[in-house]
Amino acid sequence: MILFINACVRDDSRTLRLAKDFLASYGRDESITAVELQSQGLSPLDGEKLSAREKFIAQGNYDNEMFEHAKLFSGAEKIVIAAPYWDYSFPALLKIYIEQLCVMGLTFTYSDEGVPVSLCRLEELVYITTAGGFIPERNYGYDYVREVFTGFFGAKKCRYIKAEGLDIIGSDPDEILSLAEKDF
Ligand SMILES: Cc1cc2nc3c(=O)[nH]c(=O)nc-3n(C[C@H](O)[C@H](O)[C@H](O)COP(=O)(O)O)c2cc1C
């Protein structure tokens, strides 16, 4: 199963356009389940939610609906994330979603040596982004997501697809997006 995580926000999102073009070939022979982050009613973990979550985890009880995202995620072999480049990383919605995924005992655990061990089926992560300008070498978007998805969730292969400079005066976003598609 491919899990498509849509962290795009604008109605005419160029990142979503790129992701849809990618999925048209990548997902041809597999089922795709989409998670539209904007319509999930996501909110950050606060003290109350965190203590409830910790209580459930200590009991090994994952029946509560707060674990639904983590359960769905743990069964996916391929994850495709579409996220625009915002404020040197990505929209906060994606970070809040990742908080929902990092559930000890469900998506990862720790070895006796304190090393995270994945409990997911994940094989491949594909991260798709577009940026108004150029993404610097210190990439707090993709590099952060890759770290979490390899470290906690055991992704064996990671792919990064980007289109940059879309908002620069005189640039041709359609042409830039077409060039990015050559990396598919
Ligand atoms: C809230 C916000 C923050 C942004 N931050 C950056 C940034 O840090 N660097 C950059 O190059 N472009 C930035 N941009 C421009 C977007 O990366 C660019 O327009 C991108 O293509 C938007 O993707 P979308 O068409 O999928 O919404 C920002 C845009 C918004 C709306």
The ligand as a Gaussian input file, in Angstrom:
#p B3LYP/6-31G(d) Opt

LIG

0 1
 C        4.000000      30.567000       4.505000
 C        5.004000      30.481000       3.369000
 C        6.347000      30.352000       3.663000
 C        7.289000      30.270000       2.623000
 N        8.610000      30.155000       2.935000
 C        9.519000      30.063000       1.942000
 C       10.914000      29.930000       2.243000
 O       11.348000      29.883000       3.384000
 N       11.789000      29.851000       1.193000
 C       11.356000      29.862000      -0.120000
 O       12.187000      29.748000      -1.035000
 N       10.049000      29.976000      -0.433000
 C        9.126000      30.073000       0.566000
 N        7.786000      30.190000       0.255000
 C        7.359000      30.090000      -1.138000
 C        6.925000      28.656000      -1.451000
 O        7.964000      27.735000      -1.167000
 C        6.542000      28.489000      -2.934000
 O        5.594000      29.435000      -3.353000
 C        6.025000      27.068000      -3.159000
 O        6.033000      26.764000      -4.532000
 C        4.616000      26.929000      -2.616000
 O        4.116000      25.647000      -2.931000
 P        2.599000      25.425000      -3.360000
 O        2.389000      26.059000      -4.725000
 O        2.496000      23.960000      -3.384000
 O        1.748000      26.073000      -2.300000
 C        6.852000      30.300000       1.262000
 C        5.476000      30.426000       0.997000
 C        4.569000      30.519000       2.017000
 C        3.096000      30.654000       1.686000

